[in-house]
Each structure stands twice: as structure tokens, then as C-alpha cells.
Amino acid sequence: MSDDLQAVNPRARLFRIILSVYGIGIYIFLFAPIAVLILLSFNSSTVVGFPMAGFTTDWYARLSHDAIILDALEKSLIVAFWVTVLATLIGTAAAFPLVRANIKNRGAMRVFITLPIMMPGLLIGVAILVLATNVLHIQPSLRVAIIGQTVLATPFVILVVSSRLEALDRNLERAAADLGAGPLQRLLFVVLPLIYPGIIAAALIALTLSLDEFIVTNFIIGADQTLPIYIYNQLKFGITPEVNALATLMLLGTLAVAGLTFGALRLVKVLTSVTKITNRLEEPASAEV
């Protein structure tokens, strides 16, 4: 293959080297900040920066005794959990009529649904604050933050799930209907098992967006604070490596969740394949009987 490319273009090897160096540079650019964050979490000095004064794991031990950080982390996880659940349910339900209903100007409808993505978070935060306080007479709180973040995360869920629905072969549902399956049975045993990877991917996106959200949450959370808001407030007084240690643990937790999710999906595929093979082996035996 390389000889063919060399015959077509004498500089193919040079271009391949340049592209390889460029690709490596992009990966370094993306992951260098994460590597620096992890490295500085072991800095013995209270000043976050280089040169490092020494190597220590005390900042990880102090996390279990810092009530403020633990409270902010707990609130972030609570908000992220409910935002993931609500956005996934609402977005999945909204994706069905968007794909299956006979809607005119479906492209315009998609643009309308994705408006919260296109609008600046500052405007959305102010709009939700005005709606909650002046119209609904609800004071900013953790519940309002959950509602606001759900508004931001739901369009992403709709886009991911609707793309999965569009790729689904409708003949499978027709075959199930011919075999006597009702609408609910087709949904539970045909459609959802085929689109669940898209639903899980959308849920992970909603979870990531919620844990990272700052601008909108800062307007509508009131006296409470999530972890991004806590880190922002700490900038006024100086961030210690304790925050880097917490970020490192959250990174490891995120990788663990992603690994468990993909592992579970892989296990489901293996079990499905085993079930199909078992059914095929049992068919000749039942035919002989």
C-alpha cells in the first residue's frame, strides 16, 4: 500500500509524517491540561503552579474532611442525577413524534428544538430567572437549577435519540405487528431494545452537561452552590491543589462510569448472541420431536 502511494505521489511519505505529527500535536493540545491538573493535585505547596514544591497525597485525604466541597459535590451529583433522568425521559419521548409523526417542515422543527443550544447561556439563565421569580413566583433554588439544566440538556437528547430512530428499520416493527404484537409490546420489545445505545449515549451527554454547567446555574440556584460555582467562588481567594484532587477523582469516576456503560452494552450484545445461537441449536431438536 505504501509503495502504491509512493508511486502516485513521491512525497506521500513526507505528507504522512506531517499528518502524524499534526495528529499527535492535537492530542497533546487536548490532553495536556488534564495531565497538568492531575500532576498538580500531588503538589505539596498550597500554590497551584510550577515549580512543584514536592509530592504529596494529603490533598486527597483532606477532601473527606472538607464539608464545603463535599456539600457542593453532593448538590452537583443530585442535580446531575435528576437532570439526566428528566432530560432522557423528555427527550426520548419528544424524539418519537419528531421522527414518526407526519410533520411538515421537519428541518425547521429541528432548528426550533435546538434553540436552547444556539442561544447564549447568559440569556437562558436570565430568562429562566425572570420566568421563575416574576411569573411562577418561585425563588431560585436547587429545584429551579434542575429545571434550567434540563432545558439545556433535553435538545441534545432529542437529537441523539432521533438520529437513532431514523436509522431504525421500520420493517422490524411491521413484522412484530404481523405476529400479533400490540403498540406497547412493539415499543418495549422491538424499538427500545434497538435504540437503547442511543438513549444511553444521550443520558451520558446530559450527565456531562449537568456536571459542567455553570452560567445558567449561577443565575437560578440561589444560595446553594454546585461544584463549578464553588470553584468559581474560590478563584477570589485562590484555588488549592485540593480542587485539583477532587477534579482528578471526578475524572476517574467519569472514566469508570463510561467503562461500566460500554462494558454493560458489550455484555448485552454477547448475551444476545448466545441466546440466538442457543435458539438455533434448539430448533432442529424441536423439529425432530
Secondary structure as a PSIPRED ss2 file (coil, helix, strand):
# PSIPRED VFORMAT (PSIPRED V4.0)

   1 M C   1.000  0.000  0.000
   2 S H   0.000  1.000  0.000
   3 D H   0.000  1.000  0.000
   4 D H   0.000  1.000  0.000
   5 L H   0.000  1.000  0.000
   6 Q H   0.000  1.000  0.000
   7 A H   0.000  1.000  0.000
   8 V H   0.000  1.000  0.000
   9 N C   1.000  0.000  0.000
  10 P C   1.000  0.000  0.000
  11 R C   1.000  0.000  0.000
  12 A H   0.000  1.000  0.000
  13 R H   0.000  1.000  0.000
  14 L H   0.000  1.000  0.000
  15 F H   0.000  1.000  0.000
  16 R H   0.000  1.000  0.000
  17 I H   0.000  1.000  0.000
  18 I H   0.000  1.000  0.000
  19 L H   0.000  1.000  0.000
  20 S H   0.000  1.000  0.000
  21 V H   0.000  1.000  0.000
  22 Y H   0.000  1.000  0.000
  23 G H   0.000  1.000  0.000
  24 I H   0.000  1.000  0.000
  25 G H   0.000  1.000  0.000
  26 I H   0.000  1.000  0.000
  27 Y H   0.000  1.000  0.000
  28 I H   0.000  1.000  0.000
  29 F H   0.000  1.000  0.000
  30 L H   0.000  1.000  0.000
  31 F H   0.000  1.000  0.000
  32 A H   0.000  1.000  0.000
  33 P H   0.000  1.000  0.000
  34 I H   0.000  1.000  0.000
  35 A H   0.000  1.000  0.000
  36 V H   0.000  1.000  0.000
  37 L H   0.000  1.000  0.000
  38 I H   0.000  1.000  0.000
  39 L H   0.000  1.000  0.000
  40 L H   0.000  1.000  0.000
  41 S C   1.000  0.000  0.000
  42 F C   1.000  0.000  0.000
  43 N E   0.000  0.000  1.000
  44 S C   1.000  0.000  0.000
  45 S C   1.000  0.000  0.000
  46 T C   1.000  0.000  0.000
  47 V C   1.000  0.000  0.000
  48 V C   1.000  0.000  0.000
  49 G C   1.000  0.000  0.000
  50 F C   1.000  0.000  0.000
  51 P C   1.000  0.000  0.000
  52 M C   1.000  0.000  0.000
  53 A C   1.000  0.000  0.000
  54 G C   1.000  0.000  0.000
  55 F E   0.000  0.000  1.000
  56 T C   1.000  0.000  0.000
  57 T C   1.000  0.000  0.000
  58 D H   0.000  1.000  0.000
  59 W H   0.000  1.000  0.000
  60 Y H   0.000  1.000  0.000
  61 A H   0.000  1.000  0.000
  62 R H   0.000  1.000  0.000
  63 L H   0.000  1.000  0.000
  64 S C   1.000  0.000  0.000
  65 H C   1.000  0.000  0.000
  66 D C   1.000  0.000  0.000
  67 A H   0.000  1.000  0.000
  68 I H   0.000  1.000  0.000
  69 I H   0.000  1.000  0.000
  70 L H   0.000  1.000  0.000
  71 D H   0.000  1.000  0.000
  72 A H   0.000  1.000  0.000
  73 L H   0.000  1.000  0.000
  74 E H   0.000  1.000  0.000
  75 K H   0.000  1.000  0.000
  76 S H   0.000  1.000  0.000
  77 L H   0.000  1.000  0.000
  78 I H   0.000  1.000  0.000
  79 V H   0.000  1.000  0.000
  80 A H   0.000  1.000  0.000
  81 F H   0.000  1.000  0.000
  82 W H   0.000  1.000  0.000
  83 V H   0.000  1.000  0.000
  84 T H   0.000  1.000  0.000
  85 V H   0.000  1.000  0.000
  86 L H   0.000  1.000  0.000
  87 A H   0.000  1.000  0.000
  88 T H   0.000  1.000  0.000
  89 L H   0.000  1.000  0.000
  90 I H   0.000  1.000  0.000
  91 G H   0.000  1.000  0.000
  92 T H   0.000  1.000  0.000
  93 A H   0.000  1.000  0.000
  94 A H   0.000  1.000  0.000
  95 A H   0.000  1.000  0.000
  96 F H   0.000  1.000  0.000
  97 P H   0.000  1.000  0.000
  98 L H   0.000  1.000  0.000
  99 V H   0.000  1.000  0.000
 100 R H   0.000  1.000  0.000
 101 A C   1.000  0.000  0.000
 102 N C   1.000  0.000  0.000
 103 I C   1.000  0.000  0.000
 104 K C   1.000  0.000  0.000
 105 N C   1.000  0.000  0.000
 106 R H   0.000  1.000  0.000
 107 G H   0.000  1.000  0.000
 108 A H   0.000  1.000  0.000
 109 M H   0.000  1.000  0.000
 110 R H   0.000  1.000  0.000
 111 V H   0.000  1.000  0.000
 112 F H   0.000  1.000  0.000
 113 I H   0.000  1.000  0.000
 114 T C   1.000  0.000  0.000
 115 L H   0.000  1.000  0.000
 116 P H   0.000  1.000  0.000
 117 I H   0.000  1.000  0.000
 118 M H   0.000  1.000  0.000
 119 M C   1.000  0.000  0.000
 120 P C   1.000  0.000  0.000
 121 G H   0.000  1.000  0.000
 122 L H   0.000  1.000  0.000
 123 L H   0.000  1.000  0.000
 124 I H   0.000  1.000  0.000
 125 G H   0.000  1.000  0.000
 126 V H   0.000  1.000  0.000
 127 A H   0.000  1.000  0.000
 128 I H   0.000  1.000  0.000
 129 L H   0.000  1.000  0.000
 130 V H   0.000  1.000  0.000
 131 L H   0.000  1.000  0.000
 132 A H   0.000  1.000  0.000
 133 T H   0.000  1.000  0.000
 134 N H   0.000  1.000  0.000
 135 V H   0.000  1.000  0.000
 136 L C   1.000  0.000  0.000
 137 H C   1.000  0.000  0.000
 138 I C   1.000  0.000  0.000
 139 Q C   1.000  0.000  0.000
 140 P C   1.000  0.000  0.000
 141 S C   1.000  0.000  0.000
 142 L H   0.000  1.000  0.000
 143 R H   0.000  1.000  0.000
 144 V H   0.000  1.000  0.000
 145 A H   0.000  1.000  0.000
 146 I H   0.000  1.000  0.000
 147 I H   0.000  1.000  0.000
 148 G H   0.000  1.000  0.000
 149 Q H   0.000  1.000  0.000
 150 T H   0.000  1.000  0.000
 151 V H   0.000  1.000  0.000
 152 L H   0.000  1.000  0.000
 153 A H   0.000  1.000  0.000
 154 T H   0.000  1.000  0.000
 155 P H   0.000  1.000  0.000
 156 F H   0.000  1.000  0.000
 157 V H   0.000  1.000  0.000
 158 I H   0.000  1.000  0.000
 159 L H   0.000  1.000  0.000
 160 V H   0.000  1.000  0.000
 161 V H   0.000  1.000  0.000
 162 S H   0.000  1.000  0.000
 163 S H   0.000  1.000  0.000
 164 R H   0.000  1.000  0.000
 165 L H   0.000  1.000  0.000
 166 E H   0.000  1.000  0.000
 167 A C   1.000  0.000  0.000
 168 L C   1.000  0.000  0.000
 169 D C   1.000  0.000  0.000
 170 R H   0.000  1.000  0.000
 171 N H   0.000  1.000  0.000
 172 L H   0.000  1.000  0.000
 173 E H   0.000  1.000  0.000
 174 R H   0.000  1.000  0.000
 175 A H   0.000  1.000  0.000
 176 A H   0.000  1.000  0.000
 177 A H   0.000  1.000  0.000
 178 D H   0.000  1.000  0.000
 179 L C   1.000  0.000  0.000
 180 G C   1.000  0.000  0.000
 181 A C   1.000  0.000  0.000
 182 G C   1.000  0.000  0.000
 183 P H   0.000  1.000  0.000
 184 L H   0.000  1.000  0.000
 185 Q H   0.000  1.000  0.000
 186 R H   0.000  1.000  0.000
 187 L H   0.000  1.000  0.000
 188 L H   0.000  1.000  0.000
 189 F H   0.000  1.000  0.000
 190 V H   0.000  1.000  0.000
 191 V H   0.000  1.000  0.000
 192 L H   0.000  1.000  0.000
 193 P H   0.000  1.000  0.000
 194 L H   0.000  1.000  0.000
 195 I H   0.000  1.000  0.000
 196 Y H   0.000  1.000  0.000
 197 P H   0.000  1.000  0.000
 198 G H   0.000  1.000  0.000
 199 I H   0.000  1.000  0.000
 200 I H   0.000  1.000  0.000
 201 A H   0.000  1.000  0.000
 202 A H   0.000  1.000  0.000
 203 A H   0.000  1.000  0.000
 204 L H   0.000  1.000  0.000
 205 I H   0.000  1.000  0.000
 206 A H   0.000  1.000  0.000
 207 L H   0.000  1.000  0.000
 208 T H   0.000  1.000  0.000
 209 L H   0.000  1.000  0.000
 210 S H   0.000  1.000  0.000
 211 L H   0.000  1.000  0.000
 212 D H   0.000  1.000  0.000
 213 E C   1.000  0.000  0.000
 214 F C   1.000  0.000  0.000
 215 I H   0.000  1.000  0.000
 216 V H   0.000  1.000  0.000
 217 T H   0.000  1.000  0.000
 218 N H   0.000  1.000  0.000
 219 F H   0.000  1.000  0.000
 220 I H   0.000  1.000  0.000
 221 I C   1.000  0.000  0.000
 222 G C   1.000  0.000  0.000
 223 A C   1.000  0.000  0.000
 224 D C   1.000  0.000  0.000
 225 Q C   1.000  0.000  0.000
 226 T C   1.000  0.000  0.000
 227 L H   0.000  1.000  0.000
 228 P H   0.000  1.000  0.000
 229 I H   0.000  1.000  0.000
 230 Y H   0.000  1.000  0.000
 231 I H   0.000  1.000  0.000
 232 Y H   0.000  1.000  0.000
 233 N H   0.000  1.000  0.000
 234 Q H   0.000  1.000  0.000
 235 L C   1.000  0.000  0.000
 236 K C   1.000  0.000  0.000
 237 F C   1.000  0.000  0.000
 238 G C   1.000  0.000  0.000
 239 I C   1.000  0.000  0.000
 240 T C   1.000  0.000  0.000
 241 P H   0.000  1.000  0.000
 242 E H   0.000  1.000  0.000
 243 V H   0.000  1.000  0.000
 244 N H   0.000  1.000  0.000
 245 A H   0.000  1.000  0.000
 246 L H   0.000  1.000  0.000
 247 A H   0.000  1.000  0.000
 248 T H   0.000  1.000  0.000
 249 L H   0.000  1.000  0.000
 250 M H   0.000  1.000  0.000
 251 L H   0.000  1.000  0.000
 252 L H   0.000  1.000  0.000
 253 G H   0.000  1.000  0.000
 254 T H   0.000  1.000  0.000
 255 L H   0.000  1.000  0.000
 256 A H   0.000  1.000  0.000
 257 V H   0.000  1.000  0.000
 258 A H   0.000  1.000  0.000
 259 G H   0.000  1.000  0.000
 260 L H   0.000  1.000  0.000
 261 T H   0.000  1.000  0.000
 262 F H   0.000  1.000  0.000
 263 G H   0.000  1.000  0.000
 264 A H   0.000  1.000  0.000
 265 L H   0.000  1.000  0.000
 266 R H   0.000  1.000  0.000
 267 L H   0.000  1.000  0.000
 268 V H   0.000  1.000  0.000
 269 K H   0.000  1.000  0.000
 270 V H   0.000  1.000  0.000
 271 L H   0.000  1.000  0.000
 272 T H   0.000  1.000  0.000
 273 S H   0.000  1.000  0.000
 274 V H   0.000  1.000  0.000
 275 T H   0.000  1.000  0.000
 276 K H   0.000  1.000  0.000
 277 I H   0.000  1.000  0.000
 278 T H   0.000  1.000  0.000
 279 N H   0.000  1.000  0.000
 280 R H   0.000  1.000  0.000
 281 L H   0.000  1.000  0.000
 282 E H   0.000  1.000  0.000
 283 E H   0.000  1.000  0.000
 284 P H   0.000  1.000  0.000
 285 A H   0.000  1.000  0.000
 286 S H   0.000  1.000  0.000
 287 A H   0.000  1.000  0.000
 288 E H   0.000  1.000  0.000
 289 V C   1.000  0.000  0.000
